[in-house]
Amino acid sequence: MKGKSIAILGVGGVGGFVGAKILANRPDDSVKLDLISRGATYNNIKSKGLIFSNPDSEQVLQPDGLVLSGECENTYDLVILATKSQSIEKAVLENSKIFGERTLVLPLQNMVNAADTIRSLVGKATVLDACIYLISNVQEPGHIKHLGGPGKVIVGSPTTDIYDDIFKFLNLCGVPLELVADAKLHLWKKFLFISSLGTLTAAKNVTFGEINTNEDLKKLWIGLMEELAQLAQKQEVLLDDAAINNALTMISNFPHNAKSSFQLDIESGHIGEKKTLVDDVITHSKNYGLNCTHYRELESEIIKKLAKN
């Protein structure tokens, strides 16, 4: 892996987490890491460094390079695509020079089709299905707080072993990575958790802990997940009761006062990932003749909240 280069495009909760793990845990600086960002995030990291904290500690870390989005001239061996879902295509096109024919791209958006969305935009670069299990919020641009989740990255197994050194390096740096043959199922399991929980927390303005301890909220959450499972089945993906039960168990591992990133966006008056997490679910469900009653009701509540801000 020595002499390789990594770029993280998008330094929010996910990109900041992965970047911090690499910078804090790599054995030496023979693998270069650049962060590509814009606006207040770029300015704050430039002046203060990347601030990474959890409930117990705080670190200030310096990337090997900080690049303003759209101004990068170099190709990389690994690109971790960590922008929000609504920005993915624009970010890729704006930074097209970072993708070469030997580049591996891992898109970590809250989407089930991120890889398919960008494959035609990155030339001969290899794009693998991937997702990450993580709750990590932006405290302010350039300051990331890890609240829960192992930061485990699930990646669809490639047909070659040429990327094995990259995968081993990420594991070494504290970004646990698992290669799977059924990546589509894992993407849907992640979406089952993120979409339903984000929609519920944003609409009702409740924390993870409040959902975990309130039976009415938990019942509503299960209803959302059941609607997603119906949609997944229409797309030939089986999300069974075990997948829903796993989500119910997972929430207990997060702090009581944890909030979803989508909820924080709505609280601040930003639309955030509403299209991916809510609107697309409703649209696709209707196309298949599904009612998605809970999603439609909570989407109306979210619209009302946005109108007040």
N, C-alpha and C positions, 0 to 999 in steps of 0.2 A: 504493500500500500504506500510505501515511501515515494515521495515525489508526486503524489496525486493531489488534485485540487477539488474542493467542494464549494459550491455556492448555495446559500439559502436565500431563496427569493420570497420575501415577505417575512418581516420580523415582528409578528404579533405573538399571540399566546403559544401557538405551535412552533413557529420558526424560532422564536426566542428561546423556547425550552430546548429544542434540539441543538441550536447553536451553543447555548450555555453548557449543555452536557459535553459536547465535543471539546469546547475550549477548556473546560475545567478538568477533563479526564484523559485527554490524549496523552500518550507517553512522551511525545516530543512534538516539535513544530514542523516535522518533515511532511506532514499532510497539511496543506494550507486551507484555511477557511475564510471565505469572504461572505459578508452579509450585504444583500442588495435591498435597499429600502428607499423611502422617499419622505418628504414632508417633515413633520415634527419628529417622527421616529429616526430618520436620518440625522437630523440636527442634534437630537438629544444623545444618540449614541456617539456621534462625533465629538461632542463636548464632555460627556459624562461617562462614556463606555456603556456596554450592555449590562444593565442591572438585573440580576436574577435572584429571586427570593422564594422561600417557602416559609411555613409557619415558624421554623426554628432558626433560619439563618439567611444571610444576604451576601451575595458576591457581586463584584464589579469586574467585568471581563472585557478584554480588548480583542476584537477579531484581527486577523492578519490584514484584511482589507475591508473597507467600508465603501460601497459603491452606490452612487445615486442611480436609481432605477432609470433605465433608458440610456445610460452612458457607459455600459460595460462593453469592452471590446474583446474579451477573452472567452474561450470555451473552457468547460470544466469537465472533469471525469464524473462527477456526481452533482446533480442539481436536485435539491429538496424544494419542491414547490409548495409553499406554505401560505399563499395569499388566501383571502376569503374567497368563497366560491363565486361571488358575483364579480370578482376582479380577475379571475383566472385567465380568460382569453386575452384581455387587454395586457396583463402583465407579461404573458408569454410572448406576445407579438412585440411589445415594447422592448423586450430583452432577448430578441431572437438570436443575437450573436453568441449567447452563452451556451447554445446547444450545438454540439458537433456530432459527427457520425459515431464517435466512441462514448458519447455522454449517456449515462444512465439517469433517468428522471423518475423520481418518486413523488407523485402528487398526493398530498395529505389533506385534501379538502373534505368537508362534510358532504360528500356526494357519492352516489353509487356509480357515476359514469365519468369521473374526472379524467381518467386515462384516455377514454374514448374521445372526450371533448378536445384534448390537446394533441393527440397523435399526429394529426394532419398539419399541425402548426410548427412542429419541431424538426422537420427534415428527417434525417436518418437516425436521430437519437432513439434510444430504446426507452419506452415508457412502460412501466409495470403498474398494475393495479396495486394500490397501497392504502392503508388507513392507520390512524394512531389512536390509542385509547388514553385520553388525557383530559383533565380539566385544568386549564392554565389561563389566567386572565391578564389583561394589560392593565396595570395600575395607573400608568401614564405612558405615553409613547417612549419606547426604549426600556421600560421597567416591567418585567414579566414576573408574575407570581404563580408558582405551581401549587395548586390546591389539592390535587388528588389524581389518582390513576397512575399506572406504572410507566406511562409513556411508551408502551409497547407498540411497535410498528409491525403490522401484518403486511406481507408482500407476496404477490402472486409469483410462484416459482418460475424463474426464467428457463429457457431451453438450453442454456449454456452455463458453464461454471466460471466464466471470465469475471463475474462480479463478486465472487466469493470473498476476495480480500476486502472489498467495500463493506460487505455484510459483517464480516468479522470485526472490522474496525469500528463500526457503529455499536456493536455489542460491547466491545472493549471500552467504549466511551460512555457506557451507561444508557445507551438507547437500545433496549432489548428488541431484537428483530426475529421474526418467525416467518419462514417461507412456507406457503400453503398451496395446495393444488386447487382448492375451491375458493379462490379469492372473491368471487362474486358474492358468495354466501356471507363471507366475513364483512364485506362492504355493506351489505344489507343489515347485518346484525349491528354494526356500528351506527348505521343510519337509524335503525329502530330506536336506539337509545337517544341519540343526539336530537333527531327531529321531534320525537314525541316529548322529550323532556324540555327541549328549548321552547316548543310551542306552549306547553303548559306553564312553565315558569314565566314566560313573557306575557302571556294573557292574564294570569292570575297574580303576578308579582309575588311569587312565593319562592322560598329557598328549597334546596334539595332536602334539607332536614324536615321542613314542614310537610313536604310531600311524603316523606318516609314515615312520618308519625301521624298523618291525618288520613283516615280510611276513605273519606269522600274524595280527597285529592288523588289518593292512590287508585281508587276505582276509576276515576276519570283518566288517569295516566294509562291504566290497562286498556281502557276503551280506545285511546289513541293508538296504542301499540297494536291492538287487534285490527284496527283499520289499515295500518301499515302492512300487517301480515297478509291481509286480503289483497292489497295492491301488489305485494311481492309475489304472491302466488300466481297472479295474472301474468307476471313476468317470469314464471317458471322457477321461482326461488321459494323454498319452503322455510318459513319462519314458524317453528312449532311452539308449543307451550313452554318448552325448555328455554327457548330464546327469550321469551318474555320473562320467565322466572329468573333467568340470569341477569336481566336488566334490573329487576326488582332487588336482587341481591347486591348488584354492583353499586347502587345508589347509597347503600349503607356504609360504603368505604370512603365516602366524601365527608368533609366537614359539614356540620349542621347548617351553617350560614352560607354555604357555597351557592353561587348563582351561575347560570349559563351565560356564555358570551353573547348569545342572541338576546337574552333578557337584558343584559347591560346595554346593548345597542338600543333596544326599544326604550329603556328608561331614559336614555340621553337624547331621544328623539330621532335616532337614525334607523333606517329601514333594515340595515344589516343583511343577513342571509335569509330574509323572509321569502324570497322567491324560491330558493332551493329547499328550505326546511318546511315551508308551509304551502306556498302557492302551487308549486309543481306537484305536490302530493294531491292537492284538491283537483287540479286540472287532469292529471293522469288517472285519478280515481274515477272522475266523471266520464272520461273517455272509455273506461272499461265498464261503465254502468254501475259503479259503486257509489254509495251515498256519502261516505266519510262525514257523518253528521257532527262528530266531535271536532274534527279539524275545521269544518266550516263555521261552527259556533265560536270557537276560540279565535279563528282568524278575524271574525267581526270584532271581538274584544280588543285584539291587537290594533286593528285599524282605529278604533276609538281612542286608544292610548296615544297613538301617533298623532292624531288630530289635536289632542290637548297640548302637545309639546311644541 
